Amino acid sequence: MMEEIEIISLLDHPNIVRLYESFQDRKTVFLIMELCDGGELFERIIAAGAFTEAVAAKCVKQMFLAINYLHQNLIIHRDLKPENWLVSSKEVVEKATLKLIDFGISKRLKNGEYAKSKTGTPNYIAPEVMNGRYNEKVDIWSTGVITYIILSGLQPFNGKNVDEIMKSVQKARFDLESGVWKKVSINAKGFIKALLQKNPAGRPAAAKVLQHAWFDAVIEETEMDTSWLDVSALRTFSKFNKVKKAALTIVASQLSDKRIDDLKNLFMGLDDNGDGTLSTKELKEGLKAAGVKIPKDLAVVLEEVDTDGSGVLDYTEFLAASMDHKIYSQENIVWAAFRKFDVDGSGSIDKNELLAVLGDDTFKEQLSIGGDQSQIAKLFDEIDVNGDGIIDFEEFFAMVRDHEDIVRETNTEPMTNPVKKSPKGGKRKSSRSPKTSARSPKTSPRSRLEGPAPD
């Protein structure tokens, strides 16, 4: 459980469910997660029988955006199935966002390392798992099975019990010719064949899957709305102090998809290689396509916005730097960030609490602030306007809200993008991409194969 919490806390992607908070009492560990009230993808498949190729491709592409992000970060999920993909809202599935859940048996691997545990859900498990030596390619296989089910409403590998199912999986034989498959395109069949290669070395990596012709053939290309591409907002954010950057990052991480949908779509559209982050090159290409002048100091600005020092903009960093200041001018939204700093729940923040949050090893790494306590003390004194030794909510709120105007006055080169749509010729493909994320025992029994030896 602790490993699951640690892994999901590291993840920051539009197609992966957010973990807001975790806590425990004497008997129970509680995970507070993003609300996804659209139910399981499994339920949508049952209701529809099968999806059209256009709808299926949109769903599967979102899956591979999340999977590619995981694999780029050397994490394998090991339990991909329709029950572990939630639909973010009650909208029709093609208009909603899919969210990956359940990292209970996920595994972090080093480059070239192999996992050994014989674990997973029988119908979706890759053949090599039973040999006790496998890597991230097991996720590619599992998603191939999901794609097969989405397009046909049928399981590719069947059996009356686990042993029979596993024998069917080991043979790796499946039907793509009879019944419903007569109406499925050659591209879609080729896609499934590529993913369900028995030899994992023959399966494409997630990044390669995202370039498959099937997606181009059935997903309608849309223009990216660049009206939210505001470089001046990034520059403003880059000048904020570390406490405000931390506060806005917390605010951004807790906003619902509905509040940030335009920014989310912009982020996904700019992320050309689908790795779940934005490089300087990708942002420059986006600005160029939108007809916006690229500032000379863009690299410097992005370095300041990149609060975790990773060299790229992560999803929440982009949201924190780009979201409308009206959002964090609302007391109830800023209150959620204040509570994170108010460790003891007293209604105020003292120096020890600020040090506990900003001086925490994980947070220091995320914000690149180092261990300089004098720097943190100086920040504290700047926020503690009345000098009483504590930061109350009013002072914290003033810091978050009012500092914006001071910084905006120092900007000498307005960079706001007035363009609403990408100009002709500058079209770019966009990847569209808690009721606690628990599975339903009625439709999704947890049937896993557990080997005797852990990884």
N, C-alpha and C positions, 0 to 999 in steps of 0.2 A: 504493500500500500504506500509506503514512504517513497519507494522508487517511482511509482505511478505519479504521485504528487510532484516529485522533483522533475520528472520528465515533462509533464504537462505544463508546469510552471515556466519551463524554458521556451515553450512554443508560442509563436506569435504569427498567426496566419488567419485570413478571413474564412477559410474552410476547415478550421479546427476549433472545436468548442473552447471557450475561455474558462479557466479556473479563476474565480474571483477571490476565494478565500478558503482556507481549510482550518479546522480546529477539532479538538477532541475532548471527550470527557473520559471517565474511568473505563467505559466499555466500548465507546463508539467513536469512529473517525467520521467527521462530516465534511463533505465537499460542497461548496457553494459554487454552482456553475451557471453558465449562460443559459438563459431561457430559450428553448427551441420548441415552440408550441405546435409545430407542424407534424409532430410524430416521427416515427421511424420510416425510412425509405422502404423498408420491408412491407409496411402496411400499405403504402402507395402502390407498390407492385402488385400486391394481392388484390387491391381494389381495381386496378387497371387491367390486370391479366398480363399485359406486356405494354411497353412504351413504343412510340414511333421512333424511328432512327434519329430524328432531329432532337427529340426530348432526351433520348438515351445518350446521345453524344454530349449534350450540355451537362448532363449529370456526371458522366464518366470523365469529362474533361476537368470538372471541378475536383473530382476524386484525385486525378493525377496531379493537379496543382498542389494539393495537400501532400500527396505521397512524395512528389519530387522535393518539396520543402523538407519533409522528414528525412529523406535519404541524403539530401545535401548536408544535413546536420547529423548524419551517421546514426539515425534512429530507424529501427524497423518496427512496424506495428504488430505484426504476427497474428492478428485476429480480424482482418478486414472481411466484412459481410454486410448485407443490407441492414441488419439490425443495428449495426454500429455507425450508420450514417443517419443523422437526424436532419429533418427539414426545418429550416429556421422559422418559417411562418406557415399559416394555414392556406396560403396562396397555392395555385396550381404549381406542381413541382418544377416546371420549366421556368417559372418566374421567381422561385425561392432560392435561397442559398443552402447548400448542403454543408453539414458540420460533422466532422469526424469525432467520435467519442471513444471511450473505454481503452485506456492505455495500460490496463492491468497486467498484460503480459508483454508489453513493449520492451525493446532491448536496445541499449546503446552499444554500438560496435566501434572498434578502432578500424582504421583502414586495413583491409586485408584479413580482418578477423572473421571467424565463422561462429555462429550460434550452434548449440548442441541440443537444447531441450526439445523433446518431442511434444510440442504443445500447439494448440490451435483448435479450430472447429472442423470436424471431419470433412464436410462437404466442400470446404474452401481451402483446405490445407494443401500445400504443394508436395509433390511426390518426394522430394529430397529431404523433407523434414523427418521422415521416418528413418532416414539413414543417419540422422544425428549430425549433419554437417551442412550448413546452409547460410545464406546471407540475405541481403535486402530483396533479392529477386523473388522471394516467397510472396511479397506484397503484390508484385506484378501478376503472378499466377492467380492469387485470390481475386484481384480486380478483373481478371479475365473471366473468372467464374461468375462474378457479379454481372458483368456485361452480357454474358450468355443468358443469364436469368432475366435481366431487364428487357432484352430483345425478344425472348421467347416465352417467358413465364415458366420455363422448365429448368430443372437441375441437369447439368451435363454429366454428373457422376452420381449414380444411384446405388441403392442397396437396402436390404431389409434391416441390416444392423451395421454397426461401426466397421466390423471386419470386412463386410461386403463392399461398403463404400470405399474403404481404403484400398481394396484390391482394384476397384474401378479407377480410382485416382492413379494408382501405380501404373495401370495400363495406358492412361492418358489418351483414351479413345473417346471421341464425342461426335455427335451427329450435327452436321451443318447443311444437310441436303434435303431432308424430308420435311413434311408438314409446313410449319410456319416459316422455316428457313428458305423456302422457295421464293418468298417475297422479299427477303433481306438482300441488301446490296453486296456485291463482291468486296467492296471496301470494308464493310462491317465484318464480313466473314474473315477477311485477311487480317483484320485487327485482332479478332479473337484467336485466330491460329497463332499469331505472333506472341500473344500473351500466354497461351497455354502450351508452349513448347515444353516437352518433358525435360529436356536438358536446360538447366537454368542459364547456362552460358549463351544459349540461343535466344533467350528473351531479351527484348530491348530494355535499356534503363528508362526510368520514368521521364527523364528529360527528353529522350528520343521519342517516347510514346506521344508526348505532347505535340510532336511535329507530324503525326500520322495523317495521311491524306483523307482518312475518314472524317476527321474533324472539319477540315477545309471544305469537304464536299457537302456536308449536311448542316453545319452551323452557319447561319446567316451572318455575314460580316457587318458590323455596326461601326459607326463613327464614334470616336471617343470624345465625350463632352469635356472640353478643356477649360470651361469657365471657372472651374475650381482650382486651376493651376496658377497659384499665386506665389511667386518667388519672394515678394516683399514680406509675406507672412512667414516664410522660412527664415528670412534674414532677421525679422523681428524676434522670432523664437530663439535664434542663435545668440541674441544679446541678453536673454533672460538669465537671472542667477540660477544656481543649481537647484535651489529649493523650489522655485517656480517651475523649472523644467520637470522636476520630479512630480510636483503636484499636477501639472497638466498631463503628464504621462499617465498618472493614475486615473485622472478624469477620462482621458481618451480610452483607456483599457476597459472602462465600465459603461461606455455608451452602447446603446442598442444599435443593431444594424440599421434600423429605420432612420436613426438620427444621423448616420454617417454613410448612408448608401451611396451618395454621389462621390464622396471621397474614396470609398472602398472601390467603386468601379474605376475611378481614375487611377488608383494605385495598381489595380489589376491590369489596366490597359497599358500603363507605363512599363510594367514588369515584363519586358519582351521575352526573356529566357525562362519565365515561369518558376524562378527559384524562391519566390516569396519575399524578395528584397529589391531595393532600387539602388543601382549603382549611379555614379556621376554620369557615366556614358548614357544610361537609359534616360535619366532626367534631361540631359542635354538634347537627346533625340526627340523627347516629348516636347520640349520647348521649341525646338526647330520646326517640328510638324505643326505646332500651334501658331507659328508665326511670331513667337515672342523672342525678343532680343536676349541672348544668353549673357548674363553678367560676368565680368572678368573674374570676380571673386567667388564664383559659384562653388568651387571646390572648398574654399575656406568656410563658406556658409554651411555647406553640407557636413563638414567636419565638426562644426559646433552643434548642429542639429543631431548628429549621430552620437547620442548620449552614452551608448554602451561601447563606443570605440571600435566597432566591428568593421568599419570601412565602408559600410553600406547603410542605407536607411531601412530599418525594419518597419513592419506595418504600423505598429503603435507609435513609433517615432514620427512617421509621416503624418498620422492622424493628429497627434499632439501639436505638431508644428503648423498644420494646415487648417484645423477646425476653426470655425467662426468664433470670434471672441465673445459673441453673445451667449454662446453655450456655457462658457466658464465665467460668465457674469451672473449666473443664477446661483443663489445661495445653496439650494438643495443639492446641486451638482458638486459645488466646491466642498460642501460638507462631507461628502464621501471621501474626498482626498484628505481633508483635515483629520478624519477619524483614523486614517492610516498612520499619521504622525502622532496622534494622541494615543500613545501606546497603552497607558493605564486607564483611559476612558474618563479622565478627570474633567474634561472640557477645556483644557489648555495644554500647551506644549512647552516643556522646559528644555534646558540645554541638553540634559541627559537623553531625553526622548529624541531630540533632533539628531544627536550623535548616534543614538541606537539605530535610527532609520538610515541616515546618510552614511554612518560609519560602519554599517553592516557590510560584511565582506561581499555578499552578493550584490547589494545595492551600490557599493563603491565601484564594483566592476561594471555594473550596468550604466552608472553615471560618470565613470571615469574621473572621480573626484579625488582619488588617492586617499591617504590616511591622515591628511593634514587637519588636525583638530582646530588649529587656530583659524583656518579658513572657514570651518563650520561655525566657530564661535563668532566670527565677523559677520557671517550671514545672519546668524541669530540676532545680533544686535541691530542689524539693519531692519529686520522685520518687527522687533520689539520696540515699537515707536515710543511708548510711554515709559520704557526703561524699568518696568516692574519685575523683570526677570522671568517672565513667562509670555508666551504668544497665545493670546486668546483668539477666538474665531474671527472677531472683527478685524484684528490685525492681519491674520492669515488671509482673510477674504480681500482686504485692501491690497495686500501684496499681489495676489493673483489677478485682481481686476484692474487696479489703478496703474501698476507698473507698465501695462500695455501702452498707455498714452504717452508716458515718458519716453519709452523706447521708440515709438513711432515718430516722435519729433526729431530724433537723431538720425533717422533714415534720410539720406541725401539723394538717393536714386530710386524713385518709385518704380516698382517692378510688377505691379498688379497686371494680370493678363486680362485684357478687355475682350478677347476672342471668345465666342460662345461655342463654336464648333471648329473642328480641324478644317483648314482650308482644303479645297479640292486638290487632290494629289498628295495631301498629307494625311491620308486616312491610315489609321492603325487598327490592327485587330484588337478587340478587347476580350479578355477572358473572364467570363462571368462565373467568373467564378462566378437560474435554470430550474423551471421544472427540472430537477436534477436529471442528468442524462442516464437514467436507469433503463435497463431493458425490460420488456414486458415478459413475465414468465409464461404467459399464455401463448405467445407467438414466438418467443425467442429463448428457449431453454438453453442454458449454458452447458454445452456438451463438449468438453475439451479432453484432449489426450495428454495426460501428465506423465512424463518420464520419471524415472527414479532419481536422476541426477540433475540438479539445477545447473544453469550456465555458470 
